[in-house]
Amino acid sequence: MRNQTKVVFRRFFDHFSLMEEMDIDKLGFFIEEDIFLIPEDAQEILLADKFKDFTEDISKENPAIPADNPADSPQEQPDNETVSSPSLVYDGDFEKGLLVIHQDDPLGEELKAFLLKILRAVSYSLKDIALVSASQVAGLPPEAVQQLNPHKILVFGRLSHPMIQLKEANYEVTSDDEIEYLFADSLPVIFEEQDLKKQLWKSLQAFFNINK
C-alpha cells in the first residue's frame, strides 16, 4: 500500500509541478486517502516551496512588464513637429520680391488703379509684388512676413506690426537684415495731394535705384 500511495503521489506531484501555484495543503481537495510522504519526497517538496518563496520575493522587488502587452509598455513619444506659422495670403505673383502693404481694406478700384500706376512708373506690375492689407499683416505673427522673404517692403498708411519700429519718417528709405523699407502716407491721402505725389516719386527713385 505504501508503494502504491508513493506512486500515486509521485504521479500527482509530477502533474502539479507544472502549475505555478503548487501548494501541498491543497492536495486534500483532490485525494481523499491519507497521504504519506517518504523523506525523499518531503525534502523535494520543501525545496520546491523555498524556491517558490524566493522567486515571489524577486518578482515583488523587480516586477516584470510583458513586452508583448502594449497597454503596459511605455508609450513612445511622438517626435516634436515643427509648428509652422500661418501663411500670408496676398494678391500678385511676387516675382520681384516686393511686398506692398496698404492701410485701406478693402482697396477700392480707384485706389488700386492709382497704386498700379505708381508701380508702372518704377517698372513693376501686379505680377512682381505681393499686395496685402495692413489688417492682414497685423493679424499674423512676424514670422509670416519673414517666411515670405521679401527684398523690399513698401507701406502705405498706418501699420500695427513690429516692422513699424524701423520707420524713422515717411518717405525715407530704411533697411534691416538686407530688407529695404519705405513708409509713406495712405493711398487716399497721396491721391489727393500733388505735393505728396512728388515726394513719393522722389523716394521711389532712391528706393528702386532709378537714375533721374
Accessible surface in RSA format (square Angstrom, percent):
REM  Atomic radii and reference values for relative SASA: ProtOr
REM  Chains: A
REM  Algorithm: Lee & Richards
REM  Probe-radius: 1.40
REM  Slices: 20
REM RES _ NUM      All-atoms   Total-Side   Main-Chain    Non-polar    All polar
REM                ABS   REL    ABS   REL    ABS   REL    ABS   REL    ABS   REL
RES MET A   1   160.15  82.9 114.76  75.9  45.40 108.1 100.31  85.3  59.85  79.3
RES ARG A   2   145.94  61.3 135.95  69.3   9.99  23.8  63.13  86.3  82.81  50.2
RES ASN A   3   110.78  76.4 109.62 105.9   1.17   2.8  29.01  69.8  81.77  79.0
RES GLN A   4   117.14  65.5 110.38  80.7   6.76  16.1  34.38  73.2  82.77  62.8
RES THR A   5    13.73   9.8  11.32  11.5   2.41   5.8  11.31  15.2   2.42   3.7
RES LYS A   6    65.24  31.8  63.67  39.1   1.57   3.7  19.90  17.9  45.34  48.3
RES VAL A   7    68.20  44.9  67.29  60.9   0.90   2.2  68.18  59.2   0.02   0.1
RES VAL A   8    70.25  46.2  68.76  62.2   1.49   3.6  69.70  60.6   0.54   1.5
RES PHE A   9     5.49   2.7   5.09   3.2   0.40   1.1   5.38   3.3   0.11   0.3
RES ARG A  10    88.71  37.2  88.00  44.9   0.71   1.7  37.10  50.7  51.61  31.3
RES ARG A  11   173.72  72.9 166.22  84.7   7.50  17.9  58.54  80.0 115.19  69.8
RES PHE A  12    27.46  13.7  22.02  13.6   5.44  14.2  26.95  16.3   0.51   1.5
RES PHE A  13    23.81  11.9  23.81  14.7   0.00   0.0  23.81  14.4   0.00   0.0
RES ASP A  14    91.08  63.8  82.73  82.3   8.35  19.8  28.00  65.9  63.08  62.9
RES HIS A  15   116.14  63.5 108.03  75.1   8.10  20.7  72.09  74.3  44.05  51.3
RES PHE A  16    30.18  15.1  30.18  18.7   0.00   0.0  30.18  18.3   0.00   0.0
RES SER A  17    59.28  50.1  32.60  43.5  26.68  61.5  24.13  51.4  35.16  49.3
RES LEU A  18   156.38  87.1 124.81  89.3  31.57  79.4 129.08  90.7  27.30  73.5
RES MET A  19    97.87  50.7  85.17  56.4  12.70  30.2  85.40  72.6  12.47  16.5
RES GLU A  20   165.13  94.8 137.06 103.7  28.07  66.8  59.23 114.6 105.90  86.5
RES GLU A  21   124.54  71.5 114.14  86.4  10.40  24.8  36.69  71.0  87.85  71.7
RES MET A  22    25.34  13.1  21.88  14.5   3.46   8.2  21.42  18.2   3.92   5.2
RES ASP A  23    50.77  35.6  44.32  44.1   6.45  15.3   6.90  16.2  43.88  43.8
RES ILE A  24    52.25  29.7  44.86  33.4   7.40  17.8  44.86  32.3   7.40  20.1
RES ASP A  25   119.36  83.6  93.90  93.5  25.46  60.2  32.05  75.4  87.31  87.1
RES LYS A  26    96.43  47.0  96.41  59.2   0.02   0.1  58.17  52.4  38.26  40.8
RES LEU A  27     5.35   3.0   5.35   3.8   0.00   0.0   5.35   3.8   0.00   0.0
RES GLY A  28    51.39  63.4   0.00   N/A  51.39  63.4  30.74  84.3  20.65  46.2
RES PHE A  29   169.11  84.6 133.29  82.6  35.82  93.2 138.05  83.7  31.07  88.9
RES PHE A  30   127.10  63.6  93.10  57.7  34.00  88.5  98.61  59.8  28.50  81.6
RES ILE A  31    33.33  19.0  26.20  19.5   7.13  17.2  29.19  21.0   4.14  11.2
RES GLU A  32   176.58 101.4 138.98 105.1  37.60  89.5  58.66 113.5 117.91  96.3
RES GLU A  33   112.52  64.6  99.69  75.4  12.83  30.5  44.73  86.5  67.79  55.3
RES ASP A  34   108.88  76.3  96.03  95.6  12.85  30.4  21.11  49.7  87.77  87.5
RES ILE A  35    58.31  33.2  29.60  22.1  28.71  69.2  29.60  21.3  28.71  77.9
RES PHE A  36   125.04  62.6 117.25  72.6   7.79  20.3 120.35  73.0   4.69  13.4
RES LEU A  37    70.95  39.5  40.97  29.3  29.98  75.4  41.16  28.9  29.79  80.2
RES ILE A  38     9.83   5.6   9.77   7.3   0.05   0.1   9.79   7.1   0.03   0.1
RES PRO A  39    99.75  72.7  88.79  80.9  10.96  39.9  96.52  79.7   3.24  20.1
RES GLU A  40   108.42  62.2 100.56  76.1   7.86  18.7  58.28 112.7  50.13  40.9
RES ASP A  41     5.71   4.0   4.87   4.8   0.84   2.0   1.72   4.0   3.99   4.0
RES ALA A  42    31.97  29.4  30.43  47.0   1.55   3.5  31.67  44.6   0.31   0.8
RES GLN A  43   112.76  63.1 111.50  81.5   1.26   3.0  26.99  57.4  85.77  65.1
RES GLU A  44    79.98  45.9  76.10  57.6   3.88   9.2  30.61  59.2  49.36  40.3
RES ILE A  45     9.39   5.3   9.39   7.0   0.00   0.0   9.39   6.8   0.00   0.0
RES LEU A  46   107.50  59.9 107.25  76.7   0.25   0.6 107.25  75.3   0.24   0.7
RES LEU A  47   106.85  59.5 102.65  73.4   4.21  10.6 102.71  72.1   4.14  11.2
RES ALA A  48    42.33  38.9  28.58  44.1  13.75  31.3  37.40  52.7   4.93  13.1
RES ASP A  49    43.12  30.2  42.89  42.7   0.23   0.5  20.41  48.0  22.71  22.7
RES LYS A  50   139.97  68.3 134.18  82.3   5.79  13.8  81.36  73.2  58.61  62.4
RES PHE A  51   135.56  67.8 130.61  80.9   4.95  12.9 135.06  81.9   0.50   1.4
RES LYS A  52    55.20  26.9  52.59  32.3   2.61   6.2  33.03  29.7  22.17  23.6
RES ASP A  53    80.84  56.6  79.65  79.3   1.20   2.8  26.54  62.5  54.31  54.2
RES PHE A  54   121.74  60.9 118.36  73.3   3.38   8.8 121.45  73.6   0.29   0.8
RES THR A  55    49.13  34.9  46.98  47.6   2.15   5.1  37.85  50.8  11.28  17.0
RES GLU A  56    74.61  42.8  72.04  54.5   2.57   6.1  29.06  56.2  45.55  37.2
RES ASP A  57    76.31  53.5  74.81  74.5   1.50   3.5  19.58  46.1  56.73  56.6
RES ILE A  58    77.72  44.2  77.41  57.7   0.32   0.8  77.66  55.9   0.06   0.2
RES SER A  59    66.99  56.6  59.36  79.2   7.64  17.6  34.22  72.9  32.77  45.9
RES LYS A  60   163.95  80.0 133.99  82.2  29.96  71.3  90.08  81.1  73.87  78.7
RES GLU A  61   135.07  77.5 104.91  79.4  30.16  71.8  43.33  83.8  91.74  74.9
RES ASN A  62    99.66  68.7  86.58  83.7  13.08  31.5  29.37  70.7  70.29  67.9
RES PRO A  63   104.39  76.1  84.44  77.0  19.96  72.5  87.83  72.5  16.56 102.9
RES ALA A  64    96.82  89.0  64.56  99.6  32.26  73.4  71.99 101.4  24.82  65.8
RES ILE A  65   108.54  61.8  84.79  63.2  23.74  57.2  85.39  61.5  23.15  62.8
RES PRO A  66    68.69  50.1  56.83  51.8  11.87  43.1  68.60  56.6   0.09   0.6
RES ALA A  67   103.03  94.7  67.79 104.6  35.24  80.2  74.88 105.4  28.15  74.6
RES ASP A  68   129.81  90.9  99.78  99.3  30.03  71.0  51.42 121.0  78.39  78.2
RES ASN A  69    49.49  34.1  47.14  45.6   2.36   5.7   9.76  23.5  39.74  38.4
RES PRO A  70   103.95  75.8  95.68  87.2   8.27  30.1 101.60  83.9   2.36  14.6
RES ALA A  71    88.36  81.2  53.35  82.3  35.02  79.7  62.97  88.7  25.39  67.3
RES ASP A  72    76.47  53.6  57.22  56.9  19.26  45.5  15.98  37.6  60.49  60.3
RES SER A  73    30.58  25.8  26.21  35.0   4.37  10.1  22.35  47.6   8.24  11.5
RES PRO A  74   118.26  86.2  94.10  85.8  24.15  87.8 105.91  87.4  12.35  76.7
RES GLN A  75   130.72  73.1 113.37  82.9  17.36  41.3  55.01 117.1  75.71  57.4
RES GLU A  76   164.96  94.7 139.79 105.8  25.16  59.9  59.76 115.6 105.19  85.9
RES GLN A  77   151.02  84.4 128.77  94.1  22.24  53.0  57.57 122.5  93.45  70.9
RES PRO A  78   111.74  81.4  91.31  83.2  20.43  74.3 103.11  85.1   8.64  53.7
RES ASP A  79   127.20  89.1 111.73 111.2  15.47  36.6  36.69  86.4  90.51  90.3
RES ASN A  80   152.64 105.3 120.27 116.2  32.37  78.0  35.55  85.6 117.09 113.2
RES GLU A  81   149.97  86.1 127.29  96.3  22.68  54.0  46.67  90.3 103.31  84.3
RES THR A  82   133.73  95.1 101.00 102.4  32.74  78.0  72.95  98.0  60.79  91.9
RES VAL A  83   139.43  91.7 110.95 100.4  28.48  68.6 115.19 100.1  24.24  65.7
RES SER A  84    89.19  75.4  69.03  92.1  20.16  46.4  39.78  84.7  49.40  69.2
RES SER A  85    25.86  21.9  15.30  20.4  10.56  24.3   4.56   9.7  21.30  29.8
RES PRO A  86    75.78  55.2  63.98  58.3  11.80  42.9  75.69  62.5   0.09   0.6
RES SER A  87    87.68  74.1  71.62  95.6  16.06  37.0  37.96  80.8  49.72  69.7
RES LEU A  88    13.42   7.5   1.75   1.3  11.67  29.3   1.75   1.2  11.67  31.4
RES VAL A  89   110.61  72.8 104.91  95.0   5.70  13.7 108.92  94.6   1.69   4.6
RES TYR A  90    74.26  34.7  49.89  28.4  24.37  63.4  23.04  17.3  51.22  63.1
RES ASP A  91    76.23  53.4  72.65  72.3   3.58   8.5  10.25  24.1  65.98  65.8
RES GLY A  92    25.83  31.8   0.00   N/A  25.83  31.8   4.99  13.7  20.83  46.7
RES ASP A  93    91.74  64.3  69.88  69.6  21.86  51.7  16.41  38.6  75.33  75.1
RES PHE A  94    33.17  16.6  22.74  14.1  10.43  27.1  22.74  13.8  10.43  29.9
RES GLU A  95   114.14  65.5  75.51  57.1  38.63  92.0  33.42  64.6  80.72  65.9
RES LYS A  96    93.60  45.7  76.83  47.1  16.77  39.9  57.64  51.9  35.96  38.3
RES GLY A  97     5.31   6.6   0.00   N/A   5.31   6.6   3.98  10.9   1.33   3.0
RES LEU A  98     0.66   0.4   0.49   0.3   0.17   0.4   0.66   0.5   0.00   0.0
RES LEU A  99     0.00   0.0   0.00   0.0   0.00   0.0   0.00   0.0   0.00   0.0
RES VAL A 100     0.00   0.0   0.00   0.0   0.00   0.0   0.00   0.0   0.00   0.0
RES ILE A 101     0.31   0.2   0.31   0.2   0.00   0.0   0.31   0.2   0.00   0.0
RES HIS A 102    10.94   6.0  10.90   7.6   0.04   0.1   3.16   3.3   7.78   9.1
RES GLN A 103    51.75  28.9  38.53  28.2  13.21  31.5  12.53  26.7  39.22  29.7
RES ASP A 104    36.11  25.3  30.80  30.7   5.32  12.6  11.58  27.3  24.53  24.5
RES ASP A 105    89.88  63.0  53.47  53.2  36.40  86.1  10.06  23.7  79.82  79.6
RES PRO A 106   121.68  88.7 108.70  99.1  12.98  47.2 110.34  91.1  11.34  70.5
RES LEU A 107    26.14  14.6   7.53   5.4  18.61  46.8   7.53   5.3  18.61  50.1
RES GLY A 108    37.68  46.5   0.00   N/A  37.68  46.5  35.38  97.1   2.30   5.2
RES GLU A 109   144.84  83.2 135.80 102.7   9.04  21.5  67.97 131.5  76.87  62.8
RES GLU A 110   119.41  68.6 107.70  81.5  11.71  27.9  45.03  87.1  74.38  60.7
RES LEU A 111    28.04  15.6  27.99  20.0   0.06   0.1  27.99  19.7   0.06   0.1
RES LYS A 112    57.50  28.1  57.50  35.3   0.00   0.0  19.18  17.3  38.33  40.8
RES ALA A 113    58.99  54.2  50.92  78.6   8.07  18.4  54.36  76.5   4.64  12.3
RES PHE A 114    23.15  11.6  18.11  11.2   5.04  13.1  22.55  13.7   0.60   1.7
RES LEU A 115     0.05   0.0   0.05   0.0   0.00   0.0   0.05   0.0   0.00   0.0
RES LEU A 116    44.82  25.0  44.46  31.8   0.37   0.9  44.49  31.2   0.34   0.9
RES LYS A 117   134.92  65.8 132.07  81.0   2.86   6.8  74.56  67.1  60.36  64.3
RES ILE A 118    17.53  10.0  13.51  10.1   4.03   9.7  17.53  12.6   0.00   0.0
RES LEU A 119     0.97   0.5   0.97   0.7   0.00   0.0   0.97   0.7   0.00   0.0
RES ARG A 120   153.00  64.2 134.09  68.4  18.91  45.0  62.88  85.9  90.12  54.6
RES ALA A 121    56.27  51.7  27.43  42.3  28.84  65.6  40.11  56.5  16.16  42.8
RES VAL A 122     7.65   5.0   0.44   0.4   7.21  17.4   1.60   1.4   6.05  16.4
RES SER A 123    88.70  75.0  69.85  93.2  18.86  43.4  43.85  93.4  44.86  62.8
RES TYR A 124    29.47  13.8  26.44  15.0   3.03   7.9  10.36   7.8  19.11  23.6
RES SER A 125    40.35  34.1  38.84  51.8   1.51   3.5  37.85  80.6   2.50   3.5
RES LEU A 126    56.83  31.6  54.98  39.3   1.85   4.6  54.98  38.6   1.85   5.0
RES LYS A 127   105.07  51.3 101.08  62.0   3.99   9.5  76.72  69.1  28.35  30.2
RES ASP A 128     4.36   3.1   4.36   4.3   0.00   0.0   0.00   0.0   4.36   4.3
RES ILE A 129     0.00   0.0   0.00   0.0   0.00   0.0   0.00   0.0   0.00   0.0
RES ALA A 130     0.00   0.0   0.00   0.0   0.00   0.0   0.00   0.0   0.00   0.0
RES LEU A 131     7.39   4.1   4.10   2.9   3.29   8.3   4.10   2.9   3.29   8.9
RES VAL A 132     1.36   0.9   0.00   0.0   1.36   3.3   1.36   1.2   0.00   0.0
RES SER A 133     3.38   2.9   2.91   3.9   0.47   1.1   2.37   5.1   1.01   1.4
RES ALA A 134    10.43   9.6   9.64  14.9   0.80   1.8   9.90  13.9   0.54   1.4
RES SER A 135    66.82  56.5  47.27  63.1  19.55  45.0  51.21 109.1  15.61  21.9
RES GLN A 136    70.32  39.3  60.27  44.0  10.06  23.9  34.79  74.1  35.53  26.9
RES VAL A 137     0.87   0.6   0.09   0.1   0.78   1.9   0.33   0.3   0.54   1.5
RES ALA A 138    47.82  44.0  20.84  32.2  26.98  61.4  21.63  30.5  26.20  69.4
RES GLY A 139    65.59  80.9   0.00   N/A  65.59  80.9  36.21  99.4  29.38  65.8
RES LEU A 140    40.65  22.6  30.74  22.0   9.90  24.9  32.88  23.1   7.77  20.9
RES PRO A 141    49.22  35.9  41.15  37.5   8.07  29.3  47.95  39.6   1.27   7.9
RES PRO A 142    50.66  36.9  49.87  45.5   0.79   2.9  49.87  41.2   0.79   4.9
RES GLU A 143    81.70  46.9  81.70  61.8   0.00   0.0  33.91  65.6  47.80  39.0
RES ALA A 144     2.09   1.9   0.04   0.1   2.04   4.7   0.16   0.2   1.93   5.1
RES VAL A 145     9.96   6.6   9.96   9.0   0.00   0.0   9.96   8.7   0.00   0.0
RES GLN A 146   124.73  69.7 107.81  78.8  16.92  40.3  42.48  90.4  82.25  62.4
RES GLN A 147   103.57  57.9  69.66  50.9  33.91  80.7  46.65  99.3  56.92  43.2
RES LEU A 148    32.32  18.0  17.84  12.8  14.47  36.4  22.98  16.1   9.33  25.1
RES ASN A 149   100.14  69.1  94.59  91.4   5.55  13.4  18.52  44.6  81.62  78.9
RES PRO A 150     2.06   1.5   0.12   0.1   1.95   7.1   0.12   0.1   1.95  12.1
RES HIS A 151   113.30  61.9 110.10  76.5   3.20   8.2  64.46  66.4  48.84  56.8
RES LYS A 152    33.78  16.5  33.78  20.7   0.00   0.0  28.27  25.4   5.51   5.9
RES ILE A 153     0.38   0.2   0.38   0.3   0.00   0.0   0.38   0.3   0.00   0.0
RES LEU A 154     1.33   0.7   1.33   0.9   0.00   0.0   1.33   0.9   0.00   0.0
RES VAL A 155     0.74   0.5   0.52   0.5   0.22   0.5   0.52   0.5   0.22   0.6
RES PHE A 156     0.68   0.3   0.13   0.1   0.55   1.4   0.13   0.1   0.55   1.6
RES GLY A 157    12.47  15.4   0.00   N/A  12.47  15.4   7.82  21.5   4.64  10.4
RES ARG A 158   183.64  77.1 175.84  89.6   7.80  18.6  82.57 112.8 101.07  61.3
RES LEU A 159    14.65   8.2   0.00   0.0  14.65  36.8   2.94   2.1  11.71  31.5
RES SER A 160    86.80  73.3  70.45  94.0  16.35  37.7  39.58  84.3  47.22  66.2
RES HIS A 161    19.17  10.5   9.64   6.7   9.52  24.4  15.00  15.5   4.16   4.8
RES PRO A 162    72.55  52.9  63.21  57.6   9.33  33.9  67.70  55.9   4.85  30.2
RES MET A 163    12.24   6.3   6.43   4.3   5.81  13.8  11.72  10.0   0.51   0.7
RES ILE A 164    55.18  31.4  50.00  37.3   5.18  12.5  50.00  36.0   5.18  14.0
RES GLN A 165   153.33  85.7 119.20  87.1  34.13  81.3  42.48  90.4 110.85  84.1
RES LEU A 166    52.35  29.2  45.04  32.2   7.31  18.4  49.31  34.6   3.05   8.2
RES LYS A 167    77.44  37.8  56.33  34.6  21.11  50.3  22.68  20.4  54.75  58.3
RES GLU A 168   135.61  77.9  98.92  74.8  36.69  87.4  37.65  72.8  97.96  80.0
RES ALA A 169    39.97  36.7  34.46  53.2   5.51  12.5  39.49  55.6   0.48   1.3
RES ASN A 170    45.64  31.5  32.95  31.8  12.69  30.6   9.42  22.7  36.22  35.0
RES TYR A 171    20.40   9.5   8.07   4.6  12.34  32.1   8.07   6.1  12.34  15.2
RES GLU A 172    83.30  47.8  79.49  60.1   3.81   9.1  30.86  59.7  52.44  42.8
RES VAL A 173    56.07  36.9  26.70  24.2  29.37  70.8  26.70  23.2  29.37  79.7
RES THR A 174    18.22  13.0  10.99  11.1   7.23  17.2  18.22  24.5   0.00   0.0
RES SER A 175    77.76  65.7  53.07  70.8  24.69  56.9  16.32  34.8  61.44  86.1
RES ASP A 176    59.90  42.0  53.03  52.8   6.87  16.2   7.14  16.8  52.76  52.6
RES ASP A 177   121.41  85.0  93.09  92.7  28.32  67.0  32.00  75.3  89.41  89.2
RES GLU A 178   174.34 100.1 137.54 104.1  36.80  87.6  64.64 125.0 109.70  89.6
RES ILE A 179    29.30  16.7  29.30  21.8   0.00   0.0  29.30  21.1   0.00   0.0
RES GLU A 180    58.37  33.5  58.37  44.2   0.00   0.0  15.67  30.3  42.70  34.9
RES TYR A 181    14.79   6.9  14.79   8.4   0.00   0.0   0.04   0.0  14.75  18.2
RES LEU A 182     0.00   0.0   0.00   0.0   0.00   0.0   0.00   0.0   0.00   0.0
RES PHE A 183     2.81   1.4   2.81   1.7   0.00   0.0   2.81   1.7   0.00   0.0
RES ALA A 184     2.41   2.2   0.00   0.0   2.41   5.5   0.00   0.0   2.41   6.4
RES ASP A 185    36.70  25.7  32.82  32.7   3.88   9.2   5.26  12.4  31.44  31.4
RES SER A 186    14.25  12.0  11.55  15.4   2.70   6.2   3.94   8.4  10.32  14.5
RES LEU A 187     0.34   0.2   0.00   0.0   0.34   0.9   0.00   0.0   0.34   0.9
RES PRO A 188    43.10  31.4  40.58  37.0   2.51   9.1  42.39  35.0   0.71   4.4
RES VAL A 189    69.90  46.0  65.28  59.1   4.62  11.1  69.90  60.7   0.00   0.0
RES ILE A 190     0.00   0.0   0.00   0.0   0.00   0.0   0.00   0.0   0.00   0.0
RES PHE A 191    61.05  30.5  53.87  33.4   7.19  18.7  53.87  32.7   7.19  20.6
RES GLU A 192   130.59  75.0 102.95  77.9  27.64  65.8  39.74  76.9  90.85  74.2
RES GLU A 193    84.12  48.3  83.61  63.3   0.50   1.2  11.39  22.0  72.72  59.4
RES GLN A 194   110.51  61.8 103.82  75.9   6.70  15.9  45.78  97.5  64.73  49.1
RES ASP A 195   106.19  74.4 100.68 100.2   5.52  13.0  30.90  72.7  75.29  75.1
RES LEU A 196    33.07  18.4  33.07  23.7   0.00   0.0  33.07  23.2   0.00   0.0
RES LYS A 197    66.12  32.3  59.85  36.7   6.27  14.9  26.64  24.0  39.47  42.0
RES LYS A 198   134.69  65.7 125.24  76.8   9.45  22.5  78.23  70.4  56.46  60.1
RES GLN A 199    84.88  47.5  79.34  58.0   5.54  13.2  25.50  54.3  59.37  45.0
RES LEU A 200     4.78   2.7   4.78   3.4   0.00   0.0   4.78   3.4   0.00   0.0
RES TRP A 201    97.71  39.2  96.97  46.9   0.74   1.7  79.59  42.4  18.12  29.4
RES LYS A 202   138.48  67.6 134.34  82.4   4.14   9.9  77.56  69.8  60.92  64.9
RES SER A 203     9.58   8.1   4.33   5.8   5.25  12.1   5.31  11.3   4.27   6.0
RES LEU A 204     3.27   1.8   3.27   2.3   0.00   0.0   3.27   2.3   0.00   0.0
RES GLN A 205    22.09  12.4  20.55  15.0   1.54   3.7   5.82  12.4  16.27  12.3
RES ALA A 206    67.42  62.0  44.47  68.6  22.95  52.2  55.21  77.8  12.20  32.3
RES PHE A 207     0.63   0.3   0.00   0.0   0.63   1.6   0.09   0.1   0.53   1.5
RES PHE A 208    25.15  12.6   6.97   4.3  18.18  47.3   8.55   5.2  16.60  47.5
RES ASN A 209   126.18  87.0  99.18  95.8  27.00  65.0  34.02  81.9  92.16  89.1
RES ILE A 210    54.82  31.2  41.70  31.1  13.12  31.6  45.12  32.5   9.71  26.3
RES ASN A 211   142.59  98.3 119.48 115.5  23.11  55.7  32.01  77.0 110.58 106.9
RES LYS A 212   203.20  99.1 134.05  82.3  69.15 164.6 117.43 105.7  85.77  91.4
END  Absolute sums over single chains surface
CHAIN  1 A    14704.8      12262.7       2442.1       7989.6       6715.3
END  Absolute sums over all chains
TOTAL         14704.8      12262.7       2442.1       7989.6       6715.3
